Amino acid sequence: MVILGSASDFKVAEKSIGILEILGISYDVRVASAHRTHEKVKKIVEESTANGVEVFIGIAGLSAHLPGIIAANTHKPVVGVPVSVKLGGLDALFATVQMPVGAPVATVGIDRGENGAILAAQMVGIHDPLIRTKLSKMRREFFFKIKKDEEKLSEKLTGNHYSRHSFEIDELEDSNEDNLSDYDDPKYPDVAVIAGSYSDIKVAKKTTLFLEKMKISYVTTVMSPIRHPKKFESYMEETKAVKIYIAISGLSAHVTGAVVAFTEKPVIGVPCAIRLDGMDALLSMVNMPPGVPVATLGIDSGGNAALLAAEMLGMGNYRIKHELLMFKDNMNCQG
């Protein structure tokens, strides 16, 4: 279900629709304002949830509270796409991503409607092998597009000292193999939690605490793709059969970018406040190029990362869905 805060957001929504059409994912599009038609948003979300909608995509600009209102009224995952109307879209980005514990919004980059749809498809693909296969094909097409772009660029380089070097690079393999083989093998955990450094441990512990409470299996490590690139690559190979990655990182947040480079599974990103109150980590984490979205959450929102993972897994697992609803009910009672 794609919900726009205003008809003026349709240009961004078209990017999402184009991806959903390519992947053959059924969708509906509605226009409803979180502030001007609050009850309409609530009714759309509640009825859609009851009727089997798996993922919501909320697209809005300015004080973009729409994705948050959607998240407040469903246990299904919500993808937020902030729209650039004023302030370069930063107002919408902050309103979308900085959600309180209990209502996570998986935020993608400003105006990145295509990444919003790809992320939604990755969520559906956790329980749908056909969608995983189509996503893998789309990933290969992005690879070949960049290869063609490089070839076009080389034709324009005519300097006297330009020297073209040839590199033997294997064509992108059918990386969907890791999505299909051993995917539901119980010996593999559901979630891999990766902290970029020991300074991120406090947020990572919050994530694993929530996963424990909802009885979701996980594996966790501390590893930097910058300091230990070969070790990081080996770890990604070892964990390729998990369903979801949660990457927790401060500073320039290279961890999430490194994870999405190695997997087609959903990647949840949690920026940490190490410097600049976490703004550096947030902005480098969320603004990913087309094809490789990171489901970015608010700064230090380790608990919401676990809840978002549970919402994704609960789409096809009744036990996890039950644990999620129980956990959210307890949070509401304590609140």
Steps between C-alpha positions, in 0.01 A plus 500: 500500500652828382363806682587854389470798730411715200435451129810716442708206629395284204824559309687320778229234523539427128849371573355254751221396265747434219696257719187324628381454141833350393499260795135405453398604851136603539444843650247774564558876517310740727533869587443587864652769721616416851387842619205596278338155468625315805198269527527406132863390549403295803212331316713418193774349717273297728289362214805429284671315786188290558470428126852363465721790391856396586694828480409867506695770316438851632615786277487855635685831519524794742414387856460148367306331779311271262731194527496533878120511514492191279743321734286596800204310357652174371734219596614471137830654385487861384742649248534877508603709199568865590431750221702813426259795519689743725844492668624245248267242656686492832184602688315203352795266560525583870122480549494159333802331654500624862216283629455404867547143618208282397425652160799448268503649152751354253617823339675529163668801341326823403287454185620138470167347403677221312697398808182509707341246267814283483515493880131408518565220247792373709265479797241306300781288358592364843203266457466498119771324292358633171542861613855421616578365153364813331694724738818312422445555127444871563823518699692351206346761270633779726845335473492497122372861488806619692723293273349670192535841663870435551543401136327820384718708730822344370405607147503864614844481661743614231783655701856434386590332828183295542591132514219246495567198720306176460375316806364149492181519702263207513150579385264533792400151599146392567520628854147380559646158586556618858137613507365162397731236643486429875274805538266328743757271659443518878874481568532858374378790716239741367704814558866603490586805713823676402649782705764705322710558811499446875367852547176376337457213747250678725253544213566146377418361846166681492427332167590150620303552823185570297572203271534278807168620640325414173682163479664578166820309428805710420877511477705807586850631437713814508679554172613789283506467121758780494748358751447133412359477145597136433368385837179691436456337159550156657241577767245601238560169324457308827168672578355508147203282595361733769179680409581853620810702585505774763804726463580743783758768442610852583716754319490450121301177542681293239369178654155522344642585159736203523221264602269596212791450262513132598133409539156536348330439834337791687756710687386703800732787592532666839717815511681565828578832663879494522568845353271782381214344701485220243412725206804384302403134544133562419563692178765261366283200585166608353606662171582184309507489118221328301486123539660463841264637768573504871198494731632785713359565846546785745828575675577239769165324431621148573164391640313610190745302286395181677132592472534568127672163454213336689244675277679366192533145635146504637360538148557127447549365851200489730708432813715810448191706411341388829815589698514840328138584581546387862815711532332808353198454728731488802674816384164676468401391849828625647461827307 
